[in-house]
Structure formats: structure tokens, C-alpha cells
Amino acid sequence: MLGDQRAVVTEVGAGLRSYRVGGDDVLDGYPAGSMSASGRGQVLAPWPNRLEDGSYELDGRRHQLPLSEPATHTAIHGLVRWARWTIGRRDESSVFLEHVLYPQPGYPFTVALSLEYALSDGGLAVHSSATNVGEGACLFGSGAHPYLTVGTATVDSNELCVPADTVLRSDERGLPVERLAVDGTEFDFRASRPIGPTVLDNAFGDLRRGADGLARVGLRAPESGRAVTLWLDEAFAMVMVFTGDTLPDVNRRSLAIEPMTCPPNAFRTGEALRLEPGAATAAAWGIAPEPIVRSG
């Protein structure tokens, strides 16, 4: 807690279960004692999104992961969503968690992971790191899966700003098939505008960033005056935006804005980070709620 901000982080998966500011939900989370549904608040590592057929090659060796999404014959969202993390230092406004991802079928590598969630006057910041503590090189990517809300029944009237010049078009399995310029398409949200009926389940890239290196995705509800910004640092090359139309428990009531260090299927395409033994990587993202603006 910090002032009127309250965030709840879980030991299982080190996920963000809820985030409230001034009594309002900023995150479309889930109640205590319940299982995270539809990826709510989860940490996605060592890869975000889908991996085609759950298989990939590294240094001439083929690896086969369990198909965690059988309907699309893919492995989805990594290996740590249901793992128990260890809580390290903590105080009223921050918590530090750690987990060692040990070798297993399809991912025979050892990676030490850490996460820090911290509240400040500027909102919630999430800092993560990954270190290859094994003997051989590994592939690594990460992401997060928060669903943001500005208090409306659906996101249709919400104004969205995604400062991205390109978008990935995916096939029926949710795997990207081409990268397109957003110019002249329904996916051009570089200037804030209502989402309307647009169905979003797309990764956006070539992000425009400020002088501080941060890209900022904004969501605003004109009728309520509520707004929220999700920021991501330069380690996150892409951001996934998902209206949840196919999920009965979401169905456009909130918007998943997912920072990702690499695109979907990156283990297959070569766009995931290669970590040599002893090498480490770090990334940061956060949520900055804006004060409610009342009209009249």
C-alpha cells in the first residue's frame, strides 16, 4: 500500500492479482482464493504468447515443449505462470520475488528470475531480471498480462493510444504471418481514438518512445474521466493489445495491454534473446493511473 494505492501480488506465478487507486480498480483482476483466468496479471517467461507446435531449435538441437494450448497446437505463455515464487524483501509499498527455472522437457536450461513490484507517487513499477545460471546458452523472452480497466462496461467507448508504426497479422492459430504498417488500417491508434467495434488480438511493434526511452500506451474513458497509461522500457520491443472477445470472462469488459520483449513465436523465428552462460537481462514496465477529471 501507498497512500490510496493498493496492489496485491501472488506467490503462485508472481502475478499481479489486483491494483486499486482511490477505491477504483485499475486492473481487471480476480478475487483471493481464485485461480487466475485468461492470463490475468500473469508473468510470461521464458517466452510470451504462442510458440508454433511447441518446438524450436537451438545450436542444432531440437526441443519439444508440452502443448499447453492444444486447440492451436502451441505452447503458450511460458513455464512460470503456475510455479511458486519465493518472497524476498518486502515492505508496505514493494515486494521482491525470485524463482529458479530448472531444466525440464523442452527447456533444458537453468534461469534465475527476479521481479520487483513497487508503488510510488507515479503509480506501479515492475522491474524484472533473468540470469542464465546454466552451463549452455538458452533462449529467453518475457512479458506480462495485465487487463486494464477505466470503469466502463465495455472498452468500445474507450479511447486508445498505441504509439506503434507496425502491427503483426496472425493466422487462425494466433501465430504471426506478416508485419504490416498501421497506416490506413483499423490498427492505427497512434493518435488516441475510440476502440469502437475493432477486435484486437495483435502485437504492435516499432514503438515510438519519449526522450526517456519509454513507450506509453494510453487508455481513457471520456464518460467517466478516468485514464491510465501503461509504460514500457526499451527491453520491451512489442506490446500485445487484446480485447478478449473470445473469452467469456473478458469479452471486451477490459483491455489486455501486454509488454513483450519479443514477438509471438520468437523461439522459431530467431527473435528471442540468446543468453550465454552467466549473461543477464533486465526489463521494466509500469502502470500510471491519471487523476479523474470531472466535467462541469
Backbone torsions as a table, in degrees:
resi	resn	phi	psi	omega
1	MET	NA	147.9	172.2
2	LEU	-153.9	113.3	-176.7
3	GLY	58.9	-123.8	179.0
4	ASP	-96.3	13.7	177.7
5	GLN	-98.6	139.3	176.8
6	ARG	-141.7	124.5	177.5
7	ALA	-123.6	144.5	178.2
8	VAL	-123.2	125.8	-179.5
9	VAL	-116.5	141.8	-176.6
10	THR	-98.9	149.6	171.8
11	GLU	-71.9	-38.4	177.1
12	VAL	-74.3	112.6	178.2
13	GLY	80.2	-6.4	-177.7
14	ALA	54.0	34.0	-176.0
15	GLY	-85.7	163.3	177.2
16	LEU	-94.7	105.5	-174.0
17	ARG	-81.2	-37.2	178.9
18	SER	-155.8	155.0	175.0
19	TYR	-149.1	118.9	-177.8
20	ARG	-125.9	143.6	176.9
21	VAL	-132.0	121.7	179.7
22	GLY	59.5	30.1	179.9
23	GLY	86.7	-5.4	179.8
24	ASP	-100.3	139.3	174.8
25	ASP	-73.8	124.4	171.9
26	VAL	-94.3	-28.0	-179.4
27	LEU	-111.2	134.7	172.0
28	ASP	-84.3	87.1	-172.4
29	GLY	-99.8	-142.9	-178.3
30	TYR	-152.1	156.4	-173.7
31	PRO	-75.8	160.4	176.1
32	ALA	-59.4	141.6	179.4
33	GLY	85.7	-5.5	179.3
34	SER	-102.0	158.2	176.3
35	MET	-86.9	140.1	176.5
36	SER	-60.0	130.0	178.3
37	ALA	-113.1	146.4	175.0
38	SER	59.3	28.5	177.4
39	GLY	77.7	11.4	-173.5
40	ARG	-51.7	116.9	173.2
41	GLY	68.0	11.0	-170.8
42	GLN	-83.5	156.6	175.1
43	VAL	-92.1	131.4	-174.1
44	LEU	-112.1	102.9	-179.6
45	ALA	-158.0	147.0	7.0
46	PRO	-88.8	18.4	168.5
47	TRP	-153.5	146.5	174.0
48	PRO	-96.9	154.4	175.2
49	ASN	65.5	-150.6	-168.9
50	ARG	-100.4	147.5	174.6
51	LEU	-119.8	119.6	-175.4
52	GLU	-57.1	122.0	178.3
53	ASP	58.4	9.8	179.0
54	GLY	64.5	18.7	-174.1
55	SER	-126.9	153.5	178.6
56	TYR	-162.6	168.7	178.0
57	GLU	-121.4	145.4	174.5
58	LEU	-142.6	121.7	179.4
59	ASP	52.7	42.5	175.4
60	GLY	81.6	1.7	-179.5
61	ARG	-112.0	132.6	179.9
62	ARG	-90.4	138.1	179.3
63	HIS	-122.5	140.7	-179.3
64	GLN	-124.2	116.4	177.8
65	LEU	-93.5	156.6	173.5
66	PRO	-61.0	145.0	180.0
67	LEU	-85.0	90.3	-174.5
68	SER	-75.9	-11.5	170.6
69	GLU	-125.6	82.2	-174.1
70	PRO	-58.4	-33.1	-176.2
71	ALA	-60.7	-30.7	179.4
72	THR	-107.7	3.6	-178.5
73	HIS	53.8	48.5	-179.6
74	THR	-133.4	164.1	168.5
75	ALA	-104.5	128.7	-169.8
76	ILE	-122.4	136.8	166.7
77	HIS	61.7	27.4	168.3
78	GLY	81.7	-157.5	-168.7
79	LEU	-128.5	4.8	-173.2
80	VAL	-116.0	4.8	-175.4
81	ARG	-63.9	-29.5	-176.7
82	TRP	-115.0	9.8	179.4
83	ALA	-84.3	151.8	176.6
84	ARG	-86.6	129.5	178.2
85	TRP	-101.6	153.9	178.7
86	THR	-95.3	130.8	177.9
87	ILE	-84.1	124.9	176.4
88	GLY	-96.6	-128.2	-179.5
89	ARG	-67.1	148.0	178.8
90	ARG	-155.7	153.3	171.3
91	ASP	-147.8	-167.2	-173.6
92	GLU	-65.7	-27.3	-173.9
93	SER	-115.2	2.7	-179.6
94	SER	-154.0	158.6	176.2
95	VAL	-148.3	142.2	-178.7
96	PHE	-118.7	129.6	-178.6
97	LEU	-126.8	151.7	-179.0
98	GLU	-136.7	152.6	176.0
99	HIS	-155.6	137.7	173.7
100	VAL	-103.9	119.8	177.3
101	LEU	-88.1	106.2	-176.3
102	TYR	-87.1	161.4	179.7
103	PRO	-56.4	141.4	-179.9
104	GLN	-156.0	168.3	-178.8
105	PRO	-55.2	126.2	180.0
106	GLY	90.7	-19.7	178.5
107	TYR	-144.4	75.6	-173.9
108	PRO	-83.9	50.9	-176.3
109	PHE	-129.2	163.7	178.9
110	THR	-121.1	117.3	-176.4
111	VAL	-129.4	127.2	176.6
112	ALA	-92.0	123.8	-176.6
113	LEU	-113.0	146.9	173.3
114	SER	-142.5	151.4	179.5
115	LEU	-141.3	139.5	171.2
116	GLU	-128.2	125.7	172.0
117	TYR	-104.3	127.3	-176.9
118	ALA	-140.4	132.0	175.7
119	LEU	-94.2	141.4	174.3
120	SER	-143.8	-179.3	177.8
121	ASP	-62.1	-21.2	179.7
122	GLY	-88.3	-2.6	179.7
123	GLY	121.9	-146.7	-176.7
124	LEU	-109.1	129.9	176.3
125	ALA	-118.5	141.4	-179.5
126	VAL	-124.6	115.8	178.5
127	HIS	-110.9	131.1	-179.0
128	SER	-128.0	155.6	173.8
129	SER	-145.3	156.1	177.1
130	ALA	-142.0	133.5	-180.0
131	THR	-128.5	129.1	176.1
132	ASN	-77.7	105.8	-179.4
133	VAL	-103.5	12.7	177.9
134	GLY	-92.5	-171.5	-174.5
135	GLU	-97.1	-12.9	-179.7
136	GLY	-127.3	168.0	177.9
137	ALA	-67.7	152.4	177.4
138	CYS	-138.7	164.7	172.3
139	LEU	-99.3	145.5	-177.3
140	PHE	-149.5	140.0	170.4
141	GLY	-149.1	163.0	-179.8
142	SER	-150.0	164.7	178.1
143	GLY	-166.0	179.4	177.3
144	ALA	-140.5	158.1	-170.3
145	HIS	-131.9	57.0	176.7
146	PRO	-80.8	140.5	170.9
147	TYR	-101.7	120.6	-176.9
148	LEU	-99.0	148.0	178.5
149	THR	-137.0	145.1	173.0
150	VAL	-118.7	26.0	168.4
151	GLY	85.8	13.5	179.0
152	THR	-100.8	159.8	-178.2
153	ALA	-66.5	-36.0	174.4
154	THR	-136.7	168.1	180.0
155	VAL	-88.4	-1.2	-172.5
156	ASP	-56.5	-39.8	-178.7
157	SER	-86.9	-6.8	-179.1
158	ASN	-69.3	141.8	175.4
159	GLU	-92.9	127.4	-175.0
160	LEU	-116.4	138.7	172.8
161	CYS	-127.3	117.9	176.7
162	VAL	-122.7	108.1	-173.8
163	PRO	-80.5	63.8	-174.8
164	ALA	-124.6	137.7	179.5
165	ASP	-91.2	-17.0	-179.3
166	THR	-133.6	160.4	179.4
167	VAL	-140.6	148.0	176.7
168	LEU	-93.6	131.9	172.3
169	ARG	-95.9	131.7	-175.5
170	SER	-112.2	160.3	176.7
171	ASP	-88.7	-171.1	-176.0
172	GLU	-68.4	-13.4	177.6
173	ARG	-92.7	-0.4	-177.5
174	GLY	79.8	19.2	179.5
175	LEU	-103.7	134.2	-176.6
176	PRO	-67.0	140.0	178.9
177	VAL	-117.7	-21.8	176.2
178	GLU	-163.1	155.4	175.6
179	ARG	-105.3	127.7	-176.2
180	LEU	-120.1	150.5	168.7
181	ALA	-70.9	141.5	-178.3
182	VAL	-78.6	-12.8	-177.6
183	ASP	-52.9	126.4	175.6
184	GLY	75.0	9.8	-179.8
185	THR	-112.2	169.6	177.3
186	GLU	-71.1	-6.5	-178.0
187	PHE	-97.3	8.8	179.0
188	ASP	-86.5	98.5	177.9
189	PHE	-115.6	27.8	-179.8
190	ARG	-65.8	-31.9	168.9
191	ALA	-102.9	131.1	-175.8
192	SER	-56.4	130.3	179.2
193	ARG	-155.8	161.3	-179.6
194	PRO	-62.0	143.8	176.1
195	ILE	-67.5	-39.1	-179.7
196	GLY	60.5	-141.9	-178.4
197	PRO	-85.3	2.5	-176.3
198	THR	-58.9	129.6	175.3
199	VAL	-92.3	121.7	-177.0
200	LEU	-115.8	125.2	170.5
201	ASP	-153.6	60.4	-166.8
202	ASN	-134.8	145.1	172.6
203	ALA	-93.3	131.8	-179.9
204	PHE	-108.8	139.8	-178.6
205	GLY	-133.2	-173.1	-174.9
206	ASP	50.6	56.4	-174.2
207	LEU	-73.4	135.7	174.3
208	ARG	-82.7	133.2	-173.3
209	ARG	-124.1	156.8	176.6
210	GLY	-80.8	-179.9	179.3
211	ALA	-61.8	-22.0	178.8
212	ASP	-84.5	1.3	179.0
213	GLY	84.6	1.1	-177.2
214	LEU	-95.0	139.8	167.7
215	ALA	-98.7	144.8	-175.3
216	ARG	-129.2	123.4	176.6
217	VAL	-104.8	125.1	-175.3
218	GLY	-112.5	144.5	176.6
219	LEU	-134.3	129.9	-175.6
220	ARG	-141.3	143.1	176.3
221	ALA	-113.3	103.6	-178.3
222	PRO	-57.3	-35.1	-175.7
223	GLU	-71.2	-28.8	-179.2
224	SER	-103.7	-16.0	-176.9
225	GLY	78.6	3.0	180.0
226	ARG	-86.8	147.8	179.7
227	ALA	-151.4	156.1	178.6
228	VAL	-149.5	146.2	176.9
229	THR	-122.3	131.9	170.8
230	LEU	-104.9	123.9	179.1
231	TRP	-109.2	153.1	179.2
232	LEU	-144.8	140.8	-177.1
233	ASP	-84.1	-175.8	-171.9
234	GLU	-70.6	-14.6	175.5
235	ALA	-68.0	-25.3	179.4
236	PHE	-92.6	104.5	-175.9
237	ALA	-78.1	-22.7	-173.1
238	MET	-140.4	162.8	173.4
239	VAL	-136.3	129.9	177.5
240	MET	-91.7	135.8	176.9
241	VAL	-123.8	127.0	-168.9
242	PHE	-139.0	120.2	178.9
243	THR	-86.0	-6.2	172.5
244	GLY	68.9	27.2	-176.8
245	ASP	-59.8	-31.3	-175.9
246	THR	-86.1	-2.3	-176.2
247	LEU	-111.7	114.1	-177.0
248	PRO	-57.5	-31.2	-177.9
249	ASP	-82.6	-4.9	176.0
250	VAL	-114.4	-70.9	174.0
251	ASN	43.5	53.3	172.1
252	ARG	72.5	13.5	177.9
253	ARG	-83.2	-16.0	176.7
254	SER	-150.9	172.8	-175.3
255	LEU	-125.8	120.5	173.9
256	ALA	-78.1	123.7	175.3
257	ILE	-121.1	106.3	-164.9
258	GLU	-114.5	106.0	173.6
259	PRO	-64.0	138.2	179.3
260	MET	-139.9	134.0	178.3
261	THR	-76.2	-14.6	-178.9
262	CYS	-151.8	162.9	179.6
263	PRO	-75.3	168.4	171.4
264	PRO	-55.7	148.4	175.8
265	ASN	67.0	24.0	-173.0
266	ALA	-67.8	-28.2	176.9
267	PHE	-64.8	-27.0	179.7
268	ARG	-86.6	-35.3	-172.8
269	THR	-89.6	-9.1	-179.1
270	GLY	85.7	12.9	-177.8
271	GLU	-97.0	1.3	175.1
272	ALA	-81.0	158.0	178.9
273	LEU	-75.9	134.9	173.5
274	ARG	-94.5	121.7	178.5
275	LEU	-107.2	117.0	175.2
276	GLU	-77.3	162.0	178.9
277	PRO	-54.1	129.8	-179.6
278	GLY	86.5	-11.4	-179.0
279	ALA	-78.4	152.8	-178.0
280	ALA	-134.7	158.8	175.4
281	THR	-140.7	153.4	-178.3
282	ALA	-139.1	153.6	-179.5
283	ALA	-152.0	158.0	179.6
284	ALA	-146.2	143.3	173.2
285	TRP	-147.7	170.9	179.9
286	GLY	-168.5	173.3	-179.0
287	ILE	-123.6	127.7	179.6
288	ALA	-121.4	95.9	176.4
289	PRO	-68.8	145.5	178.5
290	GLU	-104.7	150.0	179.6
291	PRO	-58.2	145.0	178.1
292	ILE	-67.8	132.3	177.6
293	VAL	-106.0	116.8	179.9
294	ARG	-95.8	137.8	176.8
295	SER	-90.3	156.2	177.2
296	GLY	83.7	NA	NA
